[in-house]
Amino acid sequence: MVGQVVPSRGLCDRAVRQPLAPSRLRCACGSRRTAAMAALRPPRRFLLPLCRAFSGGGCQPVPERGGERRDAAPSRVSRFCPPRKSCHDWIGPPDKYSNLRPVHFYIPENESPLEQKLRELRQETQEWNQQFWANQNLTFLKEKEKFIDSRLKAKGLELTAESGKKATLNAEEMADFYKEFLSKNFQKHMYYNR
């Protein structure tokens, strides 16, 4: 039982890592249960190397796909590499462009052709999602800056106020931008959600 994640039974089927205690425990969704449903946390000595690994240890970055737009957001995801002895999928820190957490899929030694196909499809889907949201977020930020600049110039204001802070628009003015952006990108989002 040490070092395993044990799913709770009954009201909640989410697993959680926390110290085992005979008293009331919280599961991942917050419900309280009286049972030994959680596993032990890893010792602190394992956390520091793990944090270092997530911050960019000596692993190769994910290879970029060819034929992408020049103005696309960089598609390099985290340089994190799970340990070789790992036998589980690993989830990395959020990407700074797409805000998605990359998944490093475990490849078992005796992986069947069907399992391999599923893993490869999951990897392709992850790469596609990564690229879509990196580009979408980049487009959003560029258009938001243009909108703010144009509105401030129309009001006769500078981009930075006299106090040195960046000038902003109020919520009602930004609502116009959000509505326009969503309308303009409606087809993109429909394609994404199909």
C-alpha positions in Angstrom: 0.0 0.0 0.0 2.9 2.4 0.5 3.5 4.6 -2.5 0.3 3.7 -4.3 -2.7 5.8 -5.1 -5.8 4.1 -3.8 -9.2 5.2 -5.3 -11.9 5.8 -2.8 -15.1 3.7 -2.9 -18.6 4.9 -2.7 -19.4 8.6 -3.0 -16.2 9.5 -4.8 -14.0 7.6 -7.2 -11.2 10.0 -7.4 -7.8 9.1 -5.9 -5.7 11.4 -3.7 -2.2 11.3 -2.3 -2.0 12.2 1.4 -0.7 10.7 4.6 -2.7 7.6 5.7 -4.7 8.4 8.8 -7.4 6.4 10.6 -9.5 9.5 11.1 -11.6 11.3 8.6 -9.8 12.0 5.2 -10.6 14.2 2.3 -10.7 12.8 -1.2 -9.8 14.8 -4.3 -13.3 16.3 -4.7 -13.4 17.4 -1.1 -15.9 14.9 0.4 -15.1 13.5 3.8 -14.9 9.8 4.2 -14.0 7.5 7.1 -11.8 4.9 5.7 -8.2 4.4 4.7 -8.6 5.6 1.1 -5.4 7.5 0.5 -1.9 6.5 0.0 1.3 7.9 1.6 3.0 10.9 0.1 6.5 10.4 -1.3 9.2 11.5 1.0 10.6 15.1 0.6 13.9 13.8 -0.8 12.0 12.8 -4.0 10.3 16.1 -4.4 13.3 18.3 -5.1 14.7 16.2 -8.0 11.2 16.0 -9.4 10.9 19.8 -9.3 14.3 20.1 -10.9 13.3 17.7 -13.6 10.1 19.6 -14.4 12.0 22.9 -14.6 14.1 21.6 -17.5 16.7 18.9 -16.7 18.8 17.5 -19.6 16.1 16.0 -21.8 15.5 16.9 -25.4 12.5 19.1 -26.2 9.5 17.7 -28.1 10.3 17.8 -31.8 8.4 20.4 -33.7 6.2 19.4 -36.6 7.0 20.8 -40.1 4.7 22.9 -42.2 3.4 25.2 -39.5 2.7 28.9 -39.8 5.6 31.2 -39.3 3.6 33.4 -36.9 2.5 30.4 -34.8 3.4 30.3 -31.2 6.5 28.2 -30.3 5.4 24.6 -29.9 8.2 23.6 -27.6 6.6 22.1 -24.6 8.3 21.4 -21.3 11.7 19.7 -21.4 10.7 17.4 -18.7 11.6 13.7 -19.1 10.2 11.1 -16.6 12.6 8.6 -15.0 13.3 5.5 -17.1 11.9 3.2 -14.4 8.6 4.9 -14.4 5.6 2.7 -15.4 2.9 5.4 -15.5 2.0 8.4 -17.6 3.5 11.6 -16.3 1.9 15.0 -16.5 4.2 18.0 -16.8 3.8 21.7 -15.8 1.5 24.0 -17.9 3.0 25.2 -21.2 3.5 29.0 -21.1 1.9 29.4 -24.6 -1.1 27.0 -24.6 -1.6 26.6 -20.8 -2.0 22.9 -21.3 -0.2 20.3 -19.2 1.8 18.0 -21.5 1.5 14.3 -20.9 4.5 11.9 -21.3 3.0 8.6 -22.1 4.4 5.4 -20.6 5.4 2.8 -23.3 5.2 -0.7 -21.8 7.7 -3.3 -23.0 4.9 -5.7 -24.1 2.7 -3.1 -25.7 0.2 -4.6 -28.2 -0.3 -3.1 -31.6 -3.7 -1.9 -30.6 -2.3 -0.2 -27.4 0.4 1.4 -29.5 -2.1 2.8 -31.9 -4.2 4.2 -29.1 -1.1 5.8 -27.5 0.0 7.3 -30.8 -3.5 8.7 -31.4 -3.5 10.2 -27.9 0.0 11.8 -28.6 -1.3 13.2 -31.9 -4.3 14.6 -30.2 -2.2 16.2 -27.5 0.1 17.8 -30.1 -2.8 19.1 -32.1 -4.4 20.6 -28.9 -1.1 22.1 -27.9 -0.7 23.8 -31.3 -4.3 24.9 -31.5 -4.3 26.6 -28.1 -0.8 28.1 -28.5 -1.9 29.7 -31.7 -5.3 30.7 -30.3 -3.8 32.3 -27.2 -1.2 34.2 -29.3 -3.9 35.5 -31.6 -6.0 36.5 -28.7 -3.2 38.5 -27.0 -2.2 40.2 -30.2 -5.7 41.3 -31.0 -6.4 42.3 -27.5 -3.3 44.6 -27.5 -4.4 46.1 -30.9 -8.0 46.7 -29.5 -6.7 48.4 -26.4 -4.3 50.5 -28.4 -7.0 51.6 -30.8 -9.5 52.5 -28.1 -7.0 54.4 -26.0 -5.9 56.4 -29.1 -9.5 57.1 -29.9 -9.9 58.5 -26.4 -6.7 60.5 -26.8 -4.9 58.6 -24.0 -1.4 57.2 -24.0 -0.6 53.5 -23.5 1.1 54.3 -20.2 -0.4 56.7 -17.7 1.5 59.5 -16.0 2.0 57.3 -12.9 3.9 54.8 -15.1 1.2 52.2 -15.0 -0.2 50.7 -18.2 -3.5 52.3 -19.1 -6.4 49.8 -19.3 -10.0 49.8 -20.4 -13.0 49.1 -18.2 -15.0 45.8 -18.2 -17.8 47.1 -20.5 -15.2 48.3 -23.1 -13.4 44.9 -22.9 -16.7 43.1 -23.3 -16.9 44.6 -26.8 -13.6 43.0 -27.6 -14.5 39.6 -26.2 -17.7 39.5 -28.1 -16.0 40.5 -31.4 -13.2 38.0 -30.9 -15.6 35.2 -30.1 -17.7 36.0 -33.2 -14.7 36.2 -35.4 -13.3 32.9 -34.2 -16.7 31.1 -34.0 -15.9 28.7 -36.9 -12.5 27.9 -35.4 -14.1 26.9 -32.1 -16.8 24.9 -33.9 -14.1 23.0 -35.8 -12.2 22.4 -32.6 -15.2 21.1 -30.8 -16.4 18.7 -33.5 
